[in-house]
Amino acid sequence: MPSIPNFTENMAHFAAMVLVCLLIWLTPAAIHAQADSTLEWVKVEKIVLEGTRKTRPATILRELKIREGDSIPAPALSDVLERNRLLLLNLGIFTEATISVQEWTGKGTFIMKVKVTEAWFVYPVPILALSDRNFNVWWNEFDRSLKRLNYGLDWSQLNLTGRADVLKVKAQFGFTNRYELSYRSQGLNRRRTLGLEGSLAYSRAHELSYKTNRNKLDFLRVRESWQTEQLFAGLTFISRPKLFKSQTFTLEYRDNWVSDTIAKVLNPDYYLGGKNRQRHFSAVYSLTVDYRDFRPYPLKGWRGIVEVRKNGLLPSDDLQIFRAFAEWDQYFLLNKRLSLELVGKLRTSLPRKKPPQSNNQALGYGSNLVRGYDYYVVDGLDFALLRSSWHILLFDGNFNLGKAMPVKAYRKLPMRLYFAGNSDLGYANDPYYAATNPLSNRWLFGYGPGLDFVLYYDKSIRCEWTWNDLGEGGLYVRINTGF
């Protein structure tokens, strides 16, 4: 178990950060459109687009809930325009968007102006990434070792054809080699209700986590030889008949290999029976209904997700597991500065027989995390997770970076700062590997304050001080780049 950091010193730093934020409290910027107070309804006569150098007009109009000829309750006009502005930002291809009344053309009729600033669509981003599960594990458990970094090039072309489609090519070297090609389009038909995504990836590594022991991952590293190789191919069909509802159906193929040292000596349960290779096809169906106001950092609305996965479509496949997953996210905007976030997740697996340990992951991987347990993993066939956060807006404003920012689209930096109060509760059910993992089959609890920075609408940095029910506390940093 990791030692508890200096509590007094870290809390003093945290209190100082909160005090600075309170001193720069500003009134949030908002969009206001004034209508004649005597009118009950106003009508959109025409929609004018501005700033679309590459994005096709149909791509923007598809995201709006407003059409030419629609009538809107006059008192709700400002709220409706703001809601549609956020829908455009949720596309992820604009750094700024405004929707306003350009001109009143008659009593109760107006021309609506939609102005966008397109993002920088080409991202040839140099890779300097961690090979570990998260930043906190690398920083504290592997002593910030630069030898564990991966390097290379991650080339992303956003809005490739003006339809909000994305092409990605990755070549990564260093601690882990990975080569990846993917393309995603949601504009296969004129109404933009059908989409397609294809992915192909190959990776290999000199190090592999081969076992979970005391809820920590045990690693084997051999510089002279590869310890694992993985091949992945996937094809996803996307259906989005309504603006807030989407369905996907995915077919996957995986071919995984590990060294004989891992499969036959260190952990014969890695793929079960001492096997060093696992090949299988999978089918995944997912349904998402998303009424959140602002997807990168929602404050109001809700989202529901249901996903069923069958690993092993052929009798000869090496893995046969069925899994069902459900998630419900609810956001309450109590006033202009205070909001509450609740996220609940459930997963179960069939059959109830012993799975390969490599396919027994539950809590501690990706976003399925009880905050405060960042240094642990809790495996199992099933898990339940409830996360809650109170958000208080401390700052909402814009900074002009000027010529210091070479990319014109990013010279205006919108930034919001929130104080967060977090608490998480989770449980993982592990019938087969719990003997050496004491955090399995028990409730886990984490809580603490945080500061959340939201930049350019879709990028966030969360600095959280969290305690867990083991009595441990620490400062954790979570970064979301938005692409």
C-alpha positions in Angstrom: 0.0 0.0 0.0 1.4 3.5 -0.9 2.3 5.8 2.0 0.1 8.8 2.8 1.5 12.1 1.3 2.2 15.1 3.6 -1.4 16.1 4.4 -0.8 19.5 5.9 1.5 20.7 3.1 -0.8 19.5 0.2 -4.0 20.9 1.8 -2.3 24.3 2.3 -1.4 24.4 -1.5 -5.0 23.4 -2.3 -6.5 26.0 -0.1 -4.3 28.7 -1.7 -5.5 27.6 -5.2 -9.2 27.9 -4.1 -8.5 31.4 -2.6 -6.9 32.7 -5.8 -9.9 31.4 -7.8 -12.4 33.1 -5.5 -10.6 36.4 -6.0 -11.0 36.3 -9.8 -14.7 35.4 -9.6 -16.4 36.8 -12.8 -19.9 36.8 -14.1 -20.3 34.1 -16.8 -20.6 35.2 -20.4 -24.0 34.4 -22.0 -25.8 34.8 -25.2 -28.8 37.1 -25.2 -31.3 37.7 -27.9 -34.0 40.3 -27.2 -37.5 39.9 -28.7 -40.5 42.1 -28.4 -41.9 41.4 -24.9 -45.4 41.6 -26.2 -45.0 38.6 -28.5 -45.7 35.1 -27.5 -44.0 33.4 -30.4 -41.3 34.3 -32.9 -40.5 32.7 -36.2 -37.2 31.8 -37.9 -37.5 33.2 -41.5 -34.0 32.3 -42.6 -30.8 30.8 -41.2 -27.5 32.4 -42.3 -24.2 30.6 -41.8 -20.8 32.3 -41.4 -17.3 31.0 -40.9 -17.7 27.7 -42.7 -14.6 27.5 -44.9 -14.6 23.8 -45.1 -17.6 22.4 -43.1 -20.5 21.7 -45.3 -23.7 23.6 -44.4 -25.7 20.3 -44.1 -23.3 19.2 -41.4 -24.2 22.2 -39.3 -27.9 22.3 -40.1 -28.2 18.6 -39.1 -27.0 19.4 -35.6 -29.5 22.3 -35.0 -32.9 21.7 -33.5 -34.1 24.8 -35.3 -35.2 24.8 -38.9 -36.3 27.6 -41.2 -40.0 28.2 -40.6 -39.9 27.0 -37.0 -41.7 29.0 -34.3 -40.2 29.5 -30.9 -41.8 30.8 -27.7 -40.5 34.4 -27.4 -39.5 34.2 -23.7 -37.4 31.1 -24.4 -35.6 32.5 -27.4 -32.3 33.1 -25.6 -32.3 29.6 -24.0 -33.1 27.9 -27.3 -30.2 29.7 -29.1 -27.8 28.8 -26.4 -28.9 25.2 -26.4 -28.2 25.0 -30.2 -24.9 26.7 -29.8 -23.8 23.9 -27.5 -25.0 21.3 -29.9 -22.6 22.7 -32.6 -19.7 22.7 -30.1 -20.4 19.1 -29.3 -19.4 18.2 -32.9 -15.8 18.8 -31.8 -14.8 20.7 -35.0 -15.3 24.3 -33.8 -13.4 26.3 -31.3 -16.2 28.9 -31.0 -19.8 29.2 -32.1 -22.4 31.9 -31.7 -26.1 32.0 -32.6 -27.9 35.3 -32.7 -30.7 37.3 -34.2 -29.2 39.0 -37.2 -32.2 41.0 -38.2 -35.9 41.3 -37.3 -37.7 41.2 -40.7 -41.2 41.8 -39.4 -43.4 41.5 -36.3 -42.2 38.3 -34.8 -40.0 37.0 -37.7 -36.2 37.2 -37.8 -33.1 36.0 -39.6 -30.9 33.7 -37.4 -27.2 34.0 -37.8 -24.9 31.1 -37.0 -21.3 32.0 -36.8 -18.6 29.4 -36.2 -14.8 29.4 -35.9 -13.4 26.2 -37.4 -10.8 24.3 -35.4 -7.4 23.5 -36.8 -8.3 20.2 -38.5 -4.8 18.7 -39.1 -3.1 17.5 -35.9 0.3 15.9 -36.6 0.8 15.5 -32.9 4.1 14.1 -31.7 3.5 11.2 -29.3 5.1 11.5 -25.9 2.8 9.2 -23.9 2.9 7.1 -20.8 2.8 3.3 -21.1 1.0 3.0 -17.7 -2.7 3.0 -16.8 -2.7 6.6 -15.7 -0.5 9.6 -14.9 -0.6 9.0 -11.2 0.7 5.4 -11.4 3.6 6.5 -13.6 4.4 9.5 -11.3 4.4 7.6 -8.0 4.9 3.9 -8.6 7.4 4.0 -11.5 9.3 7.1 -10.2 8.6 9.2 -13.3 10.9 7.0 -15.3 11.4 8.4 -18.8 12.2 4.9 -20.0 8.5 4.1 -19.7 7.5 6.8 -22.3 6.3 6.1 -25.8 7.1 8.4 -28.7 6.1 8.7 -32.3 3.4 10.5 -34.4 -0.4 10.6 -34.0 -1.8 12.2 -37.1 -5.4 13.2 -37.0 -7.4 14.8 -39.8 -10.6 16.2 -38.4 -13.5 17.1 -40.7 -11.7 15.4 -43.6 -14.5 16.0 -46.2 -16.4 18.7 -44.4 -18.8 16.2 -42.9 -17.3 16.0 -39.4 -15.5 12.8 -40.4 -12.2 11.8 -38.9 -9.1 10.0 -40.2 -6.4 8.9 -37.8 -3.0 7.3 -38.4 -0.7 6.4 -35.5 2.9 5.2 -35.4 4.2 4.7 -31.9 7.6 3.5 -30.7 9.5 3.2 -27.5 8.2 1.2 -24.5 5.3 -0.1 -26.6 5.0 -0.2 -30.4 1.6 0.5 -31.9 0.5 1.1 -35.5 -3.1 2.2 -36.1 -5.3 3.3 -38.9 -9.0 4.4 -38.4 -11.7 6.4 -40.2 -15.1 7.5 -39.0 -17.9 9.1 -41.0 -21.4 9.9 -39.9 -22.5 11.1 -43.4 -23.1 8.0 -45.5 -26.5 9.3 -46.5 -27.9 12.7 -47.3 -29.8 13.0 -44.0 -26.6 12.1 -42.1 -28.4 9.4 -40.1 -26.0 6.5 -41.1 -22.3 6.2 -40.4 -19.4 3.9 -40.6 -16.1 3.4 -38.7 -13.3 1.1 -39.5 -10.1 0.4 -37.5 -7.0 -1.7 -37.9 -4.2 -1.8 -35.3 -1.1 -3.8 -34.4 0.9 -3.5 -31.2 3.7 -5.3 -29.4 5.6 -4.6 -26.2 8.6 -5.8 -24.2 6.6 -5.5 -21.0 3.3 -7.0 -20.0 1.2 -7.0 -16.9 0.6 -10.8 -16.5 -1.2 -11.0 -13.1 -3.1 -9.1 -10.4 -1.6 -9.6 -7.0 -2.8 -7.6 -3.9 -4.8 -5.5 -6.4 -1.6 -4.4 -8.1 -0.4 -5.4 -11.6 2.7 -7.6 -11.8 4.9 -7.0 -14.8 7.4 -9.0 -16.8 9.9 -7.0 -18.9 12.5 -8.5 -21.2 14.4 -6.0 -23.4 15.7 -8.7 -25.7 12.3 -10.1 -26.8 8.6 -9.1 -27.2 6.4 -10.4 -24.5 3.1 -9.7 -26.3 1.7 -9.0 -29.7 -1.9 -8.0 -30.6 -3.7 -7.6 -33.8 -7.1 -5.9 -34.0 -9.6 -5.2 -36.8 -13.1 -3.6 -36.3 -16.0 -2.4 -38.3 -18.8 -0.3 -36.8 -22.1 0.6 -38.3 -23.7 3.7 -36.9 -27.4 4.7 -36.9 -28.4 8.1 -35.7 -32.0 8.6 -36.8 -32.7 11.3 -34.2 -30.4 14.0 -33.0 -30.0 12.7 -29.4 -30.2 8.9 -30.1 -27.6 6.7 -31.7 -27.1 3.0 -32.1 -23.9 1.1 -33.1 -23.2 -2.5 -34.2 -19.6 -3.6 -34.2 -17.8 -6.7 -35.5 -14.3 -7.2 -34.2 -11.5 -9.7 -34.6 -8.6 -10.0 -32.1 -5.5 -12.1 -32.3 -3.5 -11.9 -29.0 -0.2 -13.6 -28.2 2.0 -13.7 -25.1 5.4 -15.3 -24.4 5.7 -18.9 -23.1 7.3 -17.5 -19.9 4.0 -15.8 -19.0 1.6 -18.4 -20.3 3.3 -21.5 -19.1 5.4 -20.4 -16.1 4.3 -17.1 -14.4 0.5 -17.4 -15.0 -1.1 -20.4 -16.7 -4.5 -18.7 -16.1 -3.6 -15.7 -18.3 -5.4 -17.3 -21.2 -6.3 -20.5 -19.2 -4.7 -23.9 -19.6 -1.2 -22.5 -20.2 -2.2 -21.2 -23.7 -0.1 -18.4 -25.2 -2.5 -17.4 -27.9 -6.1 -16.2 -27.9 -8.1 -15.6 -31.1 -11.8 -14.7 -31.3 -14.5 -12.7 -33.2 -16.8 -10.4 -31.2 -20.1 -8.6 -31.8 -21.1 -5.5 -29.9 -24.4 -3.6 -29.9 -24.7 -0.2 -28.2 -27.6 2.2 -27.7 -27.0 5.8 -26.4 -29.6 8.4 -25.7 -27.8 11.7 -24.9 -29.6 14.8 -23.7 -26.6 16.4 -22.0 -26.1 20.1 -22.7 -22.3 20.1 -23.2 -20.7 16.7 -23.6 -17.1 17.5 -22.7 -18.2 18.9 -19.3 -22.0 18.5 -18.9 -23.9 20.5 -16.3 -27.5 19.8 -17.3 -29.4 16.9 -18.9 -28.9 13.1 -18.9 -27.4 10.3 -20.8 -28.3 6.6 -20.9 -26.1 3.8 -22.4 -26.9 0.1 -22.9 -24.3 -2.2 -24.4 -24.2 -6.0 -24.9 -21.1 -7.8 -26.1 -20.5 -11.4 -27.2 -16.9 -12.4 -27.3 -16.7 -15.6 -29.3 -19.0 -15.9 -32.3 -17.6 -19.2 -33.6 -17.4 -22.5 -31.7 -13.7 -22.6 -32.4 -13.0 -19.1 -30.8 -10.7 -19.2 -27.8 -12.8 -16.8 -25.7 -16.5 -17.3 -25.0 -18.0 -14.5 -22.7 -21.2 -12.6 -22.9 -21.3 -9.2 -21.1 -24.1 -6.7 -20.5 -23.3 -3.1 -19.5 -25.6 -0.2 -18.5 -24.8 3.4 -17.6 -27.0 6.3 -16.5 -25.6 9.9 -16.1 -27.8 12.6 -14.6 -26.9 16.3 -14.4 -28.8 18.9 -12.3 -28.1 22.6 -12.9 -29.4 24.1 -9.7 -28.5 27.7 -10.5 -26.0 29.5 -12.8 -23.0 28.4 -10.7 -24.0 25.2 -8.9 -24.6 21.8 -10.5 -24.7 18.2 -9.4 -23.4 15.2 -11.4 -24.4 11.6 -10.8 -23.0 8.7 -12.8 -24.1 5.0 -12.3 -22.6 2.0 -14.0 -23.4 -1.8 -13.9 -21.8 -4.7 -15.7 -22.4 -8.5 -15.5 -20.9 -11.5 -17.3 -22.0 -15.0 -18.5 -21.2 -17.8 -18.1 -20.4 -17.8 -14.5 -17.3 -20.1 -14.9 -13.7 -19.1 -14.4 -12.6 -16.5 -17.1 -9.0 -16.0 -18.4 -7.4 -13.6 -16.0 -6.6 -11.3 -18.9 -10.3 -10.9 -19.5 -11.3 -10.4 -15.9 -10.9 -6.6 -15.7 -13.4 -4.5 -13.7 -12.6 -1.4 -11.7 -9.4 0.7 -12.1 -9.3 0.5 -15.9 -10.2 3.6 -18.1 -13.1 5.6 -16.7 -14.4 2.7 -14.5 -12.6 4.0 -11.5 -13.3 4.7 -7.8 -11.4 7.9 -7.3 -8.8 7.5 -4.6 -8.0 4.0 -5.8 -5.9 5.1 -8.8 -3.0 2.9 -7.8 -5.1 -0.3 -7.6 -7.1 -2.5 -10.0 -10.1 -4.6 -8.8 -10.9 -7.4 -11.2 -14.1 -9.4 -11.4 -16.9 -10.8 -13.6 -19.3 -8.0 -12.4 -19.0 -4.5 -11.0 -21.2 -1.6 -9.8 -20.0 2.0 -9.7 -21.6 5.2 -8.5 -19.8 8.6 -8.9 -21.1 12.0 -7.7 -19.7 15.5 -8.0 -20.8 18.9 -7.0 -19.6 21.7 -9.3 -19.3 25.3 -8.3 -18.4 27.8 -11.1 -15.5 30.0 -10.0 -14.4 31.6 -13.2 -15.8 31.9 -16.8 -13.9 34.1 -19.2 -11.8 34.4 -22.3 -8.1 35.1 -22.8 -6.6 36.5 -26.0 -3.3 34.7 -26.5 -2.4 36.9 -29.5 0.6 36.1 -31.6 1.9 33.8 -28.8 -0.5 31.3 -30.3 0.6 30.6 -33.9 -2.7 28.9 -34.8 -5.3 31.6 -35.4 -8.3 29.5 -34.5 -6.9 29.0 -30.9 -5.8 32.6 -30.1 -9.0 33.2 -28.2 -8.9 30.9 -25.2 -12.3 30.3 -23.4 -11.7 29.0 -19.9 -14.0 27.9 -17.1 -12.8 26.9 -13.6 -14.9 24.9 -11.2 -14.5 23.8 -7.6 -15.6 20.2 -7.3 -16.7 18.0 -4.4 -16.4 14.3 -5.4 -17.5 11.0 -3.8 -17.4 7.6 -5.4 -18.7 4.1 -4.4 -17.8 0.9 -6.2 -17.9 -2.9 -5.9 -16.4 -5.7 -8.0 -17.5 -9.3 -7.7 -14.6 -11.7 -8.3 -15.5 -15.4 -7.5 -12.2 -16.9 -8.8 -9.2 -14.7 -8.2 -10.1 -12.8 -5.0 -7.9 -14.9 -2.6 -4.8 -12.8 -3.4 -6.8 -9.5 -4.1 -8.3 -8.2 -0.8 -10.1 -5.2 -2.5 -12.4 -7.6 -4.4 -15.8 -8.5 -3.1 -16.1 -5.4 -0.8 -17.4 -1.9 -1.1 -14.8 0.8 -2.0 -15.3 4.5 -1.1 -13.4 7.6 -2.2 -14.0 11.3 -1.6 -12.4 14.7 -1.8 -12.3 18.2 -3.4 -11.0 19.2 -6.8 -10.4 22.0 -9.2 -11.5 21.5 -12.8 -10.2 23.6 -15.7 -12.2 23.5 -19.0 -10.3 24.9 -22.0 -11.4 25.5 -25.5 -14.8 23.9 -24.6 -13.6 20.3 -25.1 -10.4 20.0 -23.1 -10.2 19.6 -19.4 -7.6 19.3 -16.6 -8.9 18.0 -13.3 -6.8 18.3 -10.1 -8.3 16.3 -7.4 -7.3 15.6 -3.8 -8.9 12.3 -2.8 -9.0 10.0 0.2 -10.1 6.4 0.2 -11.5 4.2 2.9 -8.1 2.6 3.5 -7.0 6.0 5.0 -4.9 6.9 2.1 -4.9 10.3 0.4 -3.2 11.9 -2.6 -3.4 14.5 -5.3 -4.5 13.1 -8.7 -4.4 14.8 -12.1 -6.7 13.8 -14.9 -6.3 15.2 -18.4 -8.7 15.0 -21.3 -7.4 16.5 -24.6 -10.7 16.2 -26.4 -9.5 14.1 -29.4 
